[in-house]
Amino acid sequence: MIEQLLKVENCILKDSVKDWKEAIHVSLEPLVAQGFCTDAYEQAVLENTEKFGAYYVLTDDMALIHASSEAGVKETQMAVTVLKEGIRFTEDGPTVRILIALCAKDSTSHMEGIMAVSAIFGDDGNVQPILDAENGQEIFDIFAQAAQE
């Protein structure tokens, strides 16, 4: 159930971030603070980005921030941060406003979350309501609804 993967308090609205590094930090901050992963996980995402580029920018508007489960993951969990002012992870890349942070302790426990993300971003009609959300509950409700479809 999506309620086990995403909590209302991990659905956050933020005005802006100064750069892609802060975007990664902000997206993972609730997961680190609640003990779902360690600072090593954030460091792994930063290092992977330096090595491989912004592999997690999947569509215009959305990045799925993640790294290997061996990099300090304790429990599977997601967080969603919506930025009012988008960020580019590369100079010529798309502007991203929805940061979905995912830490997964194994290769299966996060599948419902991935399916919800796929359902949401597979239908362009779902993206704008997330961008227009006024609070974390609205963001959570969109993900919960997508997980049921």
C-alpha positions as CSV (number, residue, x, y, z in Angstrom):
1,M,0.0,0.0,0.0
2,I,1.2,3.5,-0.9
3,E,0.6,4.6,2.7
4,Q,3.5,2.4,3.8
5,L,5.8,4.0,1.2
6,L,4.8,7.6,1.4
7,K,3.7,9.7,4.4
8,V,1.8,13.0,4.3
9,E,4.6,14.6,6.3
10,N,7.0,13.7,3.5
11,C,5.1,15.6,0.9
12,I,6.6,19.0,0.9
13,L,6.1,22.3,-0.9
14,K,9.2,24.6,-1.2
15,D,9.7,27.9,-3.1
16,S,13.1,27.2,-4.6
17,V,16.6,25.7,-4.2
18,K,19.8,27.3,-5.3
19,D,21.2,24.4,-7.3
20,W,21.0,20.7,-8.1
21,K,23.0,19.7,-5.0
22,E,20.5,21.5,-2.7
23,A,17.6,19.9,-4.7
24,I,19.0,16.4,-3.8
25,H,19.5,17.4,-0.2
26,V,16.0,18.9,0.2
27,S,14.4,15.9,-1.4
28,L,16.2,13.4,0.8
29,E,16.1,15.4,4.0
30,P,12.9,13.9,5.4
31,L,14.1,10.4,4.8
32,V,17.4,11.0,6.5
33,A,15.7,12.8,9.4
34,Q,13.3,10.0,10.0
35,G,16.0,7.3,9.8
36,F,14.9,5.6,6.5
37,C,18.4,6.2,5.1
38,T,21.6,7.8,6.3
39,D,23.7,10.7,5.0
40,A,25.7,8.1,3.1
41,Y,22.7,7.7,0.8
42,E,22.6,11.4,-0.1
43,Q,26.4,11.3,-0.6
44,A,25.9,8.3,-3.0
45,V,23.4,10.3,-5.1
46,L,25.7,13.3,-5.2
47,E,28.7,11.0,-6.2
48,N,26.6,9.2,-8.8
49,T,25.5,12.5,-10.3
50,E,29.1,13.6,-10.6
51,K,30.0,10.4,-12.3
52,F,27.0,9.6,-14.5
53,G,25.0,12.8,-14.8
54,A,21.5,13.4,-13.7
55,Y,20.3,9.9,-14.5
56,Y,17.3,10.3,-12.3
57,V,15.6,13.1,-14.3
58,L,13.0,11.0,-16.0
59,T,10.6,13.5,-17.6
60,D,10.1,17.2,-17.9
61,D,9.1,18.4,-14.4
62,M,10.1,15.2,-12.5
63,A,13.2,13.6,-11.0
64,L,13.3,10.3,-9.2
65,I,16.2,10.8,-6.8
66,H,17.7,7.5,-5.8
67,A,20.9,5.4,-5.4
68,S,21.8,1.8,-4.6
69,S,20.2,0.1,-1.7
70,E,23.7,-0.6,-0.3
71,A,24.3,3.1,0.2
72,G,22.9,3.5,3.7
73,V,19.2,2.5,3.2
74,K,17.5,1.2,6.4
75,E,13.8,1.1,5.3
76,T,12.0,1.6,2.0
77,Q,10.3,5.0,1.9
78,M,9.5,7.9,-0.5
79,A,9.3,11.6,-0.2
80,V,7.9,14.1,-2.7
81,T,9.1,17.7,-2.8
82,V,7.3,20.2,-5.2
83,L,9.3,23.3,-6.0
84,K,7.4,26.5,-7.0
85,E,10.5,27.5,-9.0
86,G,12.0,24.7,-11.0
87,I,15.7,23.7,-11.1
88,R,17.8,22.3,-13.9
89,F,20.2,19.5,-13.1
90,T,22.2,20.2,-16.3
91,E,22.4,23.4,-18.4
92,D,20.5,22.0,-21.3
93,G,18.2,19.6,-19.3
94,P,14.5,20.1,-18.5
95,T,13.3,22.2,-15.7
96,V,12.3,20.0,-12.8
97,R,9.7,20.9,-10.1
98,I,8.8,17.6,-8.7
99,L,11.5,15.8,-6.8
100,I,10.6,12.2,-5.8
101,A,13.1,10.8,-3.4
102,L,13.1,7.0,-3.0
103,C,15.2,4.8,-0.8
104,A,14.6,1.1,-1.2
105,K,16.1,-1.6,1.0
106,D,15.7,-4.3,-1.7
107,S,14.6,-4.8,-5.3
108,T,10.9,-5.4,-4.6
109,S,9.6,-3.4,-1.6
110,H,9.3,-0.2,-3.6
111,M,7.4,-1.5,-6.6
112,E,4.0,0.0,-5.6
113,G,5.6,3.4,-5.3
114,I,7.2,3.0,-8.7
115,M,3.9,1.9,-10.2
116,A,2.2,5.0,-8.7
117,V,4.9,7.2,-10.1
118,S,4.5,5.5,-13.5
119,A,0.7,6.0,-13.4
120,I,1.0,9.6,-12.5
121,F,3.7,10.6,-15.0
122,G,2.2,8.3,-17.7
123,D,-0.8,10.6,-17.8
124,D,0.0,14.3,-18.4
125,G,-3.3,15.2,-16.7
126,N,-1.9,14.1,-13.4
127,V,1.2,16.3,-13.4
128,Q,-0.5,19.8,-13.2
129,P,-2.5,19.0,-10.1
130,I,0.8,18.1,-8.3
131,L,2.4,21.3,-9.5
132,D,-0.7,23.2,-8.4
133,A,-0.9,21.5,-5.0
134,E,-1.2,23.9,-2.0
135,N,-0.2,21.5,0.7
136,G,1.4,18.1,1.4
137,Q,-2.0,16.4,1.9
138,E,-3.0,17.3,-1.7
139,I,0.3,15.8,-3.0
140,F,-0.2,12.7,-1.0
141,D,-3.8,12.3,-2.1
142,I,-2.8,12.4,-5.8
143,F,-0.2,9.6,-5.2
144,A,-2.7,7.5,-3.2
145,Q,-5.3,7.8,-5.9
146,A,-2.7,6.8,-8.6
147,A,-1.7,3.8,-6.6
148,Q,-5.3,2.6,-6.6
149,E,-5.7,2.8,-10.4
